[in-house]
Amino acid sequence: MMSVLQPTSLLVNHVHRARQVSLANQRPASALEWCSTPLEKKDMTDVTVVIGAGSIGQAIARRVSAGKHVVLADLRQEAADAAAKVLSDAGFGVTTCVVDFSSRESVQALVATASAIGTVTGVIHAAGVSPSQAAPATILRVDLYGTALVLELFGNVIAKGGSAIVIASQSGHRLPALTAEQNKALALTPVEELLALPMLQPDQVTDPLNAYQLSKRGNSLRVAAQAVRWGKRGARVNTISPGIIFTPLARDELNGPRGDGYRRMIESSATKRGGTPDEVGAVAALLMGPEGTFITGSDFLMDGGVTAQYWYGDDQ
């Protein structure tokens, strides 16, 4: 399903809320229910695609989408509609789509929708599931496979001069070093073979946190490799690895079984606080904007010093 909102006024002036809900019982029945493309393409329209209608996706979109049409994709229509109203009231033209980004057919429909509206110049991938919300197999399919799918399919249409941001996580930086062979496998294995890697099998990945860390490490490796491919189109792609950002996802984690550990992380960090979606938006604006045109294939850790404390704090 797709709907379009026009800005209500050009004068009217959000814990990482990528839409984190279980995919198993909410998958639409057909690609047409995910997205349709009734809009006539306007060649002069630049399009920013936002996958995940939560706080971080919205914050980035507001910073980088002035004068562009925003295609806002989420697993739940009501979430997409709520975010679309906020952006529409702020002056943005918005199209909403219901998308399961762990489904190739669904992401292909999203690509078709965005391309039918205009020229895709920006992609913001801010959706996923957290360790407190899903089993290891689901986390790997959504956070690792789904991200690889988005990178592949949007890499086929991204415009020259375009850029993308993938929201990874500081959690990927807490994973012990992988072997060179494992790094290469996560970076370069064809998308449809990715989940068949021996290192990702159920007997190897039994804990949701480990699945999440592997997925987020895989995101940054995948982006580094895809930057070469995207570069052939004159486009750029980077990851941001936030720490605890105060969004609904973070609140789920803080209220979950690992909540005390997360609070200790904050208290022991250099900044002694969590971050805000707007701070992530500011970094994304640099990376996606004209001042970031020399930056691609990179991962930007912004966690208030939590990772530095984790690896080196006990030695000082």
Sequence and secondary structure as in RCSB ss.txt:
>XXXX:A:sequence
MMSVLQPTSLLVNHVHRARQVSLANQRPASALEWCSTPLEKKDMTDVTVVIGAGSIGQAIARRVSAGKHVVLADL
RQEAADAAAKVLSDAGFGVTTCVVDFSSRESVQALVATASAIGTVTGVIHAAGVSPSQAAPATILRVDLYGTALV
LELFGNVIAKGGSAIVIASQSGHRLPALTAEQNKALALTPVEELLALPMLQPDQVTDPLNAYQLSKRGNSLRVAA
QAVRWGKRGARVNTISPGIIFTPLARDELNGPRGDGYRRMIESSATKRGGTPDEVGAVAALLMGPEGTFITGSDF
LMDGGVTAQYWYGDDQ
>XXXX:A:secstr
 EEEE  S SS      S    STTT  SSHHHH    S   TT EEEEEES SHHHHHHHHHH TTSEEEEEES
SHHHHHHHHHHHHHTT EEEEEE  TT HHHHHHHHHHHHHHSEEEEEEE     TTTS HHHHIIIIIIHHHHH
HHHHTTT  TT EEEEE  GGGGSS    HHHHHHHHHS GGGGGG GGGSTTT  SHHHHHHHHHHHHHHHHHH
HHHHHHTTT EEEEEEE SBSSHHHHHHHTSTTHHHHHHHHHHSSS S B HHHHHHHHHHHHSGGGTT  S EE
EESTTHHHHHHHGGG 
